[in-house]
Amino acid sequence: ITGIILKGIENSKMMERWPRSLQEDTSLFLHRVLFAEWPVFNETSTGCRRALSLQIQRNGFTPGDYIAHKDDCVDCVYFLVRGHVKIKINGNLIGILGKGDTFGEKWWPTTVTGKA
């Protein structure tokens, strides 16, 4: 996962020589929709959002792409900012996730590794 790509330039590569505070400010701006629209971030401090913003990676998927297969070990959380994701088991559609939905690793402490 490489981050946001703008005209062939990865933001993470472009910003790596910038001072950390400028990287955080830029990343916070780039991910402002995520922080504004998901309730889980309502209680976080600006400092927490700044630190998290550097860890977030944006991805785009095309129709037919597989994000995770059943029983894959998943170590991240996906936030759907736009579009939709179809969930299929054995080729049968069992659900559709849309804007505002999340999937992937559980957000709370657990002894079990997340599975797709």
N, C-alpha and C positions, 0 to 999 in steps of 0.2 A: 504494500500500500504506500503510495508515494505522496499523497497530499494533493492539493489543488494544482492543476496544471493550467497555466495561462499562456497561450501562444507558444507552447512547447517548453516553457520555463516552470520548473517546480518551485513553489513558494518556499519550501523547506531549504532547498539549495540556494535560492536567491537571498534568503534572510540569514543564513548561517553565519555570515560575517558581521551582521548588525549587532549592536548592543542588545543584551537580553531584554531590557525594558522596552525597546522599540519592537523587538520580535513579539513580545507579549501584547503590546498595544495593537499591532497589526493583526495578530491572530485573533485577538478579542473582537476586533472590527469584522474580520472575515467570518467569524462564527456567531455574530450578534443575533441572527435569526434563531439559531439553535438555543442560545441562552435565554432569549426572550419568550419563546413559544413552548418550552418544555417546563412544566411545573417543578420538576426535580431541582432545577437550578434557581428557583425563586428565593430560596433561603440561603444560597451561597453568597459569600462575600465577594467583593470585586477582586480581591487578591486570589481567592480560590478560582474564580472564573479565568483570571489571567493565567494562572499556572495550568489549569485544565486546557485552555485554548491551544497551548503549545503541543499537547498530546493528541488533540483531535485531528483526524485525517478525513478529508472528504473523498468520496468515491462516486463514480458514476457507473451504472450498469446498463446494459442494453437488453431488450427482450430476449429471453432464452438463456441468459447468463445464470449460472448456479452460484449463489452466494455461499451456501452451506448445504451439505448433504446430511441426511439423518445419521445420527451418532457421531458426527464430526465433533472434535474437541473445539469449542468456541471460546476464545479468550478476549472478546471485545463485545461492545454493545453497539448495535446499529440503530440510528435515529433516522426515520424516513422524513426528509424535509419536503420532498415532492415525489410524485409518481406513486406506484404501488408495487407490491411484491405478492406474487401468487405462491401459496404453500400447497405443495402436492406430496402425496404419499402413494407410491406405486402408480404414479400417473394420474391419480384422482385428485381433483382440486378439493381441498378441505377448508381453505380460507384465503382471504385476501387482506393484506395489511395496506394501509394508506398513510397519507400525510399525518404526522403526529403520533404514529405508532412506533414502537421499539421492539427489537428482538435481539437475541444473542445471549451473552453471559448474564447471569443474574447479577443484580446490583447490590445485593445484600450479602453479608458474610455467610458462607456455607462451606461444608466440608466436601461437597460433591462438585466436581468440575462441570462447568456448563456444557450442555450438549445441544446440538441443533435439533 
